[in-house]
């Protein structure tokens, strides 16, 4: 099975980075792409889970993230918020 390495990144647009990861997962799962590893350095991001997005205080948490220079996004899986940015892979 062929493998692919993808290093495209959009650190100034964390929502686009998240969308690219989601699209890659879907394309690999449906067999339209070979097994792929995406390695990139993200911009300042706080990735919330869907569970987080339904919690009281979610809007305030997003405001706090933005106030500290982090872009809030909702990721597909995971437990709770994870903050990351430059220097992370």
N, C-alpha and C positions, 0 to 999 in steps of 0.2 A: 504494500500500500504506500503510495507517495505521501510525503509529508511536506508541509509548507511552513515557512516562518514569515510572519508579517510584523513589520516594525512601524507601520503608519501610525501617526498620533496627531491629536489636535489638542495640545495642552491648554490653549486659550479658549477651548470650547468643550468643557467636560461632558456636556450632554451629548455632543456628537461622538466623543470617545465611547461613552456608554452605549450609544446606538450602534456603533460599529461592532463592538463586542457582541451585542445581542444578535445582530445580523449574521456575524460569523458563526456563532453557535447554531443558529437555525440552518444555515447553509451546510455546515458540516453534518448536522444531524440528519438532514434530508439526503445526504450523499452528493450534493452539488459541488462540494469542495473536498479536497483531501484533508486528512487530519492536520490541524493547524495550531501553531503556537503563536500567540500575539504577545510581543514584548514591547512595552513602551513606557515612557516616563510621563505620568499624568500631570495635569495642572492641579492647583489646589481644589480639592473636592471633598465633600462629605457625602458619602453614599449611604442613603437610608434604605431600609428594607420596605417592602410593601406593608408589613406589619407596622413599622414606624409611621408610615404615611397616614394611617388611620387612628393614630394615638392622639389624645388631647395634647395640645402644645406643639404639634408638628409645625404649624406655621411659625410659631415663635422660635423653634429650633432652626428652621430655615433662615429666618431673619438673623439669628445669632451667627450662623455659619457665614452668611454674606457679610455681616459686620466685621468679621475677622478675615475677610478676603477669600473665603471658600465658596465654591459653587455647590449648592445642594442638588443632588440627583436621586432618583429612586431606582435601585438596582433590582434585578430579577430575583435573586435569592439572598440567603444570608439571614442572620439573626437580627442585629441592630446596627446602628450607625457606625461607619468606619471612616475616619478622616485620613486622607493621604494627599500627596502632592509631589513637587520636585524632589528628587533624591530617592523616590520610591520606584520600584519596578513592578 
